[in-house]
């Protein structure tokens, strides 16, 4: 649990973090060492590539590094190479916006990656009007509530997704960095959900 200022302190910790020294495409050893050395991302005992910080049940920050692409399409993991890193915010007090996720990206990964994100080509956004109509017809409000985009930068690909309530409030969002080679299978999967 974090005290003294609640979720604001958590964001301060994130904003005060050193820029990333470990990114998708690096070895598990490099990523694990960076996460352990970073006071914001230091895993607890028994954790290695997953960090969860929470102020209350209503506010959480999660960071996860993975050997797998975020798509469900089966790919052979490249032995010991991190393929994606995901940060997730859940905040029922202040909500989650695309801007907050972008600020977290910059705080964790530094200016160079944040600029790559800003300059990245948006290759897919959702939901489309067709998706919303299908979600209503299928009685699947979750499908219509997910707003997201895929971007391909010069260094990495990015997947940003925010879930909204039926009232239009967003309490959860995630931003995933992935290898550029993994964005096409992910785009195909998202388009076909």
C-alpha positions as CSV (number, residue, x, y, z in Angstrom):
1,X,0.0,0.0,0.0
2,X,1.1,3.5,-0.7
3,X,0.3,6.3,1.7
4,X,0.8,10.0,1.9
5,X,-1.0,11.4,-1.1
6,X,-2.6,8.3,-2.5
7,X,-2.5,7.7,-6.2
8,X,-0.8,11.0,-6.7
9,X,2.3,9.7,-4.9
10,X,2.2,6.6,-7.1
11,X,2.2,8.8,-10.2
12,X,5.0,10.8,-8.7
13,X,7.0,7.7,-8.2
14,X,6.4,6.8,-11.8
15,X,7.2,10.3,-13.1
16,X,10.4,10.3,-11.0
17,X,11.6,7.0,-12.4
18,X,14.7,6.8,-14.6
19,X,14.1,6.3,-18.3
20,X,14.1,2.7,-19.4
21,X,17.3,0.8,-19.9
22,X,15.3,-2.3,-20.8
23,X,13.0,-2.5,-23.7
24,X,11.3,-5.1,-25.9
25,X,14.1,-6.8,-27.9
26,X,16.4,-7.0,-24.9
27,X,17.3,-10.1,-22.9
28,X,15.4,-11.3,-19.9
29,X,18.6,-10.8,-17.8
30,X,18.8,-7.1,-18.9
31,X,15.1,-6.5,-18.2
32,X,15.1,-8.2,-14.9
33,X,18.2,-6.3,-13.7
34,X,16.7,-3.0,-14.8
35,X,13.3,-3.7,-13.1
36,X,15.1,-4.8,-9.9
37,X,17.2,-1.6,-9.8
38,X,14.3,0.7,-10.6
39,X,12.6,1.8,-7.3
40,X,9.2,2.2,-9.1
41,X,9.3,-1.1,-10.9
42,X,11.1,-3.3,-8.3
43,X,9.3,-6.6,-8.2
44,X,8.3,-8.0,-4.8
45,X,9.6,-11.3,-3.5
46,X,8.4,-14.1,-5.7
47,X,7.8,-11.7,-8.7
48,X,10.2,-11.2,-11.5
49,X,8.7,-9.6,-14.6
50,X,5.4,-8.4,-13.0
51,X,5.1,-5.4,-10.7
52,X,1.8,-4.4,-9.1
53,X,1.5,-1.2,-7.0
54,X,-1.8,-0.3,-5.4
55,X,-3.0,2.5,-3.2
56,X,-6.4,1.1,-2.6
57,X,-8.6,-1.4,-4.4
58,X,-9.7,1.5,-6.5
59,X,-6.3,2.5,-7.7
60,X,-3.6,0.2,-9.2
61,X,-0.5,0.4,-11.5
62,X,0.8,-2.7,-13.1
63,X,3.9,-3.2,-15.3
64,X,4.7,-6.5,-17.0
65,X,7.5,-7.7,-19.3
66,X,6.8,-10.7,-21.4
67,X,8.6,-13.2,-23.7
68,X,5.4,-13.3,-25.8
69,X,3.7,-11.0,-28.2
70,X,0.4,-9.5,-26.9
71,X,-1.4,-11.3,-29.7
72,X,-2.9,-14.7,-29.2
73,X,-1.5,-15.9,-32.4
74,X,1.1,-18.5,-31.4
75,X,4.6,-17.5,-32.0
76,X,7.8,-19.2,-30.9
77,X,9.3,-17.0,-28.2
78,X,12.9,-16.0,-29.1
79,X,14.7,-17.6,-26.2
80,X,15.3,-15.1,-23.5
81,X,14.2,-12.0,-25.5
82,X,11.4,-9.8,-24.1
83,X,8.8,-9.2,-26.9
84,X,6.4,-6.8,-25.1
85,X,6.1,-4.7,-22.0
86,X,2.7,-3.5,-20.8
87,X,1.7,-0.8,-18.3
88,X,-1.8,-0.8,-16.9
89,X,-3.6,1.9,-14.9
90,X,-6.8,1.3,-13.0
91,X,-8.2,4.4,-11.2
92,X,-11.8,4.7,-10.1
93,X,-11.1,8.0,-8.4
94,X,-9.6,10.0,-11.2
95,X,-10.3,7.9,-14.2
96,X,-7.8,6.9,-16.9
97,X,-7.2,8.9,-20.1
98,X,-5.0,8.5,-23.1
99,X,-3.0,11.4,-21.9
100,X,-2.3,9.8,-18.5
101,X,-1.1,6.6,-20.2
102,X,1.2,8.7,-22.5
103,X,2.6,10.5,-19.4
104,X,3.3,7.2,-17.8
105,X,5.0,6.0,-21.0
106,X,7.3,9.0,-21.0
107,X,8.0,8.7,-17.3
108,X,9.1,5.1,-17.5
109,X,10.7,5.0,-20.9
110,X,12.0,8.5,-21.4
111,X,11.7,11.2,-24.0
112,X,13.1,9.2,-26.9
113,X,10.4,6.5,-26.7
114,X,7.7,9.1,-26.0
115,X,8.7,10.9,-29.1
116,X,8.6,7.7,-31.1
117,X,5.1,7.1,-29.8
118,X,4.0,10.6,-30.7
119,X,5.4,10.3,-34.3
120,X,4.2,6.7,-34.8
121,X,1.8,6.1,-37.6
122,X,-1.7,5.1,-36.4
123,X,-2.4,1.9,-38.3
124,X,-5.7,1.0,-36.7
125,X,-8.3,2.6,-34.3
126,X,-11.4,1.1,-32.8
127,X,-14.3,0.6,-32.3
128,X,-15.7,1.4,-35.7
129,X,-19.4,2.1,-36.1
130,X,-19.8,-1.4,-37.5
131,X,-18.2,-2.9,-34.4
132,X,-20.5,-0.9,-32.1
133,X,-23.6,-2.1,-34.1
134,X,-22.3,-5.7,-33.9
135,X,-21.7,-5.4,-30.2
136,X,-25.3,-4.2,-29.6
137,X,-26.7,-7.0,-31.8
138,X,-24.6,-9.6,-29.9
139,X,-25.5,-8.0,-26.6
140,X,-21.7,-7.6,-25.9
141,X,-21.3,-4.1,-24.3
142,X,-17.6,-4.8,-23.5
143,X,-16.7,-5.0,-27.2
144,X,-18.3,-1.5,-27.8
145,X,-16.7,-0.1,-24.6
146,X,-13.1,-0.7,-25.7
147,X,-11.4,2.2,-27.4
148,X,-8.0,1.7,-28.8
149,X,-5.3,2.2,-31.3
150,X,-2.3,0.5,-32.8
151,X,0.7,2.6,-33.8
152,X,3.9,1.7,-35.6
153,X,6.9,3.9,-34.7
154,X,10.4,3.8,-36.1
155,X,11.6,1.8,-33.0
156,X,8.6,0.0,-31.5
157,X,4.9,-0.6,-32.0
158,X,2.4,0.6,-29.5
159,X,-1.1,-0.6,-28.5
160,X,-3.2,1.7,-26.4
161,X,-6.5,0.6,-25.0
162,X,-9.0,2.2,-22.6
163,X,-12.2,0.6,-21.4
164,X,-15.2,2.8,-20.7
165,X,-18.4,2.2,-18.7
166,X,-21.8,2.5,-20.4
167,X,-21.8,6.0,-18.9
168,X,-18.7,6.9,-20.8
169,X,-16.3,6.9,-17.8
170,X,-12.9,5.3,-18.2
171,X,-11.4,3.6,-15.1
172,X,-8.9,1.2,-16.8
173,X,-6.4,1.5,-19.6
174,X,-3.2,-0.1,-20.8
175,X,-0.3,0.8,-23.1
176,X,1.8,-2.0,-24.5
177,X,5.2,-1.6,-26.2
178,X,5.9,-4.4,-28.6
179,X,8.4,-5.3,-31.3
180,X,7.4,-3.9,-34.7
181,X,7.4,-7.4,-36.2
182,X,4.5,-8.3,-33.9
183,X,2.1,-5.6,-34.7
184,X,0.6,-7.1,-37.9
185,X,-0.6,-10.4,-36.2
186,X,-2.0,-8.2,-33.3
187,X,-3.8,-5.9,-35.8
188,X,-5.4,-8.9,-37.5
189,X,-6.5,-10.4,-34.2
190,X,-8.1,-7.1,-33.0
191,X,-9.8,-6.5,-36.3
192,X,-11.4,-10.0,-36.1
193,X,-12.7,-9.9,-32.5
